[in-house]
Amino acid sequence: MTHSEFKLTVKNEILEDAGYGRTAVHYHPGDVMIVDEEMFNMIQSGNTIERPTREGWITFDKYDFKNEVAVTSVNVEYSVRKLGQRKNKMSAI
């Protein structure tokens, strides 16, 4: 299984909308947002993403980030190995 994470560098301020006409900067230009492959594919396809925060929500799309994205992929492999224990003849005593 391969796990990939995508590091998007913010190009435009991403504002948090807390309702009541209040907005605050949640991500500044130069900040890095890390997303998984599913989220990256949604952003890359041109969707506008709304993500909840503690105070409200943030809305962003692919034009809020720099075009170049750093990708880290890790291959995860699960297996079983033996310790090589031998049967102990003394255990019957």
LUMSEPA-274936 format. One record per residue (C-alpha): residue number from 1; residue in three letters; chain; z, y, x. Coordinates in steps of 0.2 Angstrom, whole numbers. Layout:
<dodos>
<dodo num="NUM" residuo="ala" cadena="A" z="Z" y="Y" x="X"/>
...
</dodos>
This chain:
<dodos>
<dodo num="1" residuo="met" cadena="A" z="0" y="0" x="0"/>
<dodo num="2" residuo="thr" cadena="A" z="-5" y="17" x="7"/>
<dodo num="3" residuo="his" cadena="A" z="6" y="32" x="2"/>
<dodo num="4" residuo="ser" cadena="A" z="-2" y="49" x="5"/>
<dodo num="5" residuo="glu" cadena="A" z="5" y="67" x="4"/>
<dodo num="6" residuo="phe" cadena="A" z="-4" y="83" x="4"/>
<dodo num="7" residuo="lys" cadena="A" z="2" y="99" x="11"/>
<dodo num="8" residuo="leu" cadena="A" z="-5" y="114" x="2"/>
<dodo num="9" residuo="thr" cadena="A" z="-3" y="131" x="10"/>
<dodo num="10" residuo="val" cadena="A" z="-1" y="145" x="-3"/>
<dodo num="11" residuo="lys" cadena="A" z="-14" y="159" x="-2"/>
<dodo num="12" residuo="asn" cadena="A" z="-9" y="169" x="-17"/>
<dodo num="13" residuo="glu" cadena="A" z="9" y="172" x="-24"/>
<dodo num="14" residuo="ile" cadena="A" z="14" y="159" x="-37"/>
<dodo num="15" residuo="leu" cadena="A" z="25" y="167" x="-50"/>
<dodo num="16" residuo="glu" cadena="A" z="39" y="159" x="-60"/>
<dodo num="17" residuo="asp" cadena="A" z="39" y="164" x="-78"/>
<dodo num="18" residuo="ala" cadena="A" z="56" y="163" x="-85"/>
<dodo num="19" residuo="gly" cadena="A" z="52" y="169" x="-102"/>
<dodo num="20" residuo="tyr" cadena="A" z="56" y="186" x="-110"/>
<dodo num="21" residuo="gly" cadena="A" z="43" y="194" x="-99"/>
<dodo num="22" residuo="arg" cadena="A" z="52" y="191" x="-83"/>
<dodo num="23" residuo="thr" cadena="A" z="42" y="184" x="-68"/>
<dodo num="24" residuo="ala" cadena="A" z="48" y="181" x="-50"/>
<dodo num="25" residuo="val" cadena="A" z="39" y="175" x="-35"/>
<dodo num="26" residuo="his" cadena="A" z="42" y="156" x="-33"/>
<dodo num="27" residuo="tyr" cadena="A" z="30" y="153" x="-18"/>
<dodo num="28" residuo="his" cadena="A" z="25" y="167" x="-6"/>
<dodo num="29" residuo="pro" cadena="A" z="8" y="167" x="4"/>
<dodo num="30" residuo="gly" cadena="A" z="11" y="155" x="19"/>
<dodo num="31" residuo="asp" cadena="A" z="23" y="143" x="10"/>
<dodo num="32" residuo="val" cadena="A" z="19" y="125" x="10"/>
<dodo num="33" residuo="met" cadena="A" z="19" y="115" x="-6"/>
<dodo num="34" residuo="ile" cadena="A" z="19" y="96" x="-4"/>
<dodo num="35" residuo="val" cadena="A" z="11" y="85" x="-18"/>
<dodo num="36" residuo="asp" cadena="A" z="6" y="67" x="-20"/>
<dodo num="37" residuo="glu" cadena="A" z="-12" y="60" x="-22"/>
<dodo num="38" residuo="glu" cadena="A" z="-12" y="61" x="-41"/>
<dodo num="39" residuo="met" cadena="A" z="-7" y="79" x="-41"/>
<dodo num="40" residuo="phe" cadena="A" z="-19" y="84" x="-27"/>
<dodo num="41" residuo="asn" cadena="A" z="-33" y="76" x="-37"/>
<dodo num="42" residuo="met" cadena="A" z="-29" y="86" x="-53"/>
<dodo num="43" residuo="ile" cadena="A" z="-29" y="102" x="-42"/>
<dodo num="44" residuo="gln" cadena="A" z="-45" y="97" x="-33"/>
<dodo num="45" residuo="ser" cadena="A" z="-54" y="94" x="-50"/>
<dodo num="46" residuo="gly" cadena="A" z="-50" y="112" x="-55"/>
<dodo num="47" residuo="asn" cadena="A" z="-36" y="109" x="-68"/>
<dodo num="48" residuo="thr" cadena="A" z="-23" y="123" x="-70"/>
<dodo num="49" residuo="ile" cadena="A" z="-6" y="115" x="-67"/>
<dodo num="50" residuo="glu" cadena="A" z="10" y="120" x="-76"/>
<dodo num="51" residuo="arg" cadena="A" z="26" y="113" x="-67"/>
<dodo num="52" residuo="pro" cadena="A" z="43" y="116" x="-74"/>
<dodo num="53" residuo="thr" cadena="A" z="57" y="124" x="-63"/>
<dodo num="54" residuo="arg" cadena="A" z="75" y="127" x="-66"/>
<dodo num="55" residuo="glu" cadena="A" z="72" y="144" x="-74"/>
<dodo num="56" residuo="gly" cadena="A" z="55" y="142" x="-83"/>
<dodo num="57" residuo="trp" cadena="A" z="38" y="136" x="-76"/>
<dodo num="58" residuo="ile" cadena="A" z="25" y="140" x="-63"/>
<dodo num="59" residuo="thr" cadena="A" z="6" y="139" x="-66"/>
<dodo num="60" residuo="phe" cadena="A" z="-6" y="137" x="-52"/>
<dodo num="61" residuo="asp" cadena="A" z="-24" y="130" x="-48"/>
<dodo num="62" residuo="lys" cadena="A" z="-34" y="127" x="-32"/>
<dodo num="63" residuo="tyr" cadena="A" z="-38" y="145" x="-29"/>
<dodo num="64" residuo="asp" cadena="A" z="-20" y="149" x="-26"/>
<dodo num="65" residuo="phe" cadena="A" z="-20" y="139" x="-10"/>
<dodo num="66" residuo="lys" cadena="A" z="-30" y="139" x="7"/>
<dodo num="67" residuo="asn" cadena="A" z="-45" y="128" x="7"/>
<dodo num="68" residuo="glu" cadena="A" z="-39" y="117" x="21"/>
<dodo num="69" residuo="val" cadena="A" z="-26" y="104" x="17"/>
<dodo num="70" residuo="ala" cadena="A" z="-15" y="94" x="29"/>
<dodo num="71" residuo="val" cadena="A" z="-14" y="75" x="24"/>
<dodo num="72" residuo="thr" cadena="A" z="-1" y="63" x="30"/>
<dodo num="73" residuo="ser" cadena="A" z="-5" y="44" x="25"/>
<dodo num="74" residuo="val" cadena="A" z="8" y="30" x="28"/>
<dodo num="75" residuo="asn" cadena="A" z="3" y="12" x="26"/>
<dodo num="76" residuo="val" cadena="A" z="18" y="3" x="18"/>
<dodo num="77" residuo="glu" cadena="A" z="18" y="-16" x="20"/>
<dodo num="78" residuo="tyr" cadena="A" z="31" y="-28" x="13"/>
<dodo num="79" residuo="ser" cadena="A" z="33" y="-45" x="20"/>
<dodo num="80" residuo="val" cadena="A" z="46" y="-59" x="23"/>
<dodo num="81" residuo="arg" cadena="A" z="51" y="-66" x="40"/>
<dodo num="82" residuo="lys" cadena="A" z="63" y="-80" x="46"/>
<dodo num="83" residuo="leu" cadena="A" z="77" y="-79" x="58"/>
<dodo num="84" residuo="gly" cadena="A" z="73" y="-96" x="65"/>
<dodo num="85" residuo="gln" cadena="A" z="90" y="-104" x="61"/>
<dodo num="86" residuo="arg" cadena="A" z="92" y="-122" x="64"/>
<dodo num="87" residuo="lys" cadena="A" z="102" y="-134" x="54"/>
<dodo num="88" residuo="asn" cadena="A" z="120" y="-136" x="61"/>
<dodo num="89" residuo="lys" cadena="A" z="125" y="-154" x="62"/>
<dodo num="90" residuo="met" cadena="A" z="143" y="-148" x="64"/>
<dodo num="91" residuo="ser" cadena="A" z="143" y="-140" x="46"/>
<dodo num="92" residuo="ala" cadena="A" z="146" y="-157" x="38"/>
<dodo num="93" residuo="ile" cadena="A" z="163" y="-159" x="46"/>
</dodos>
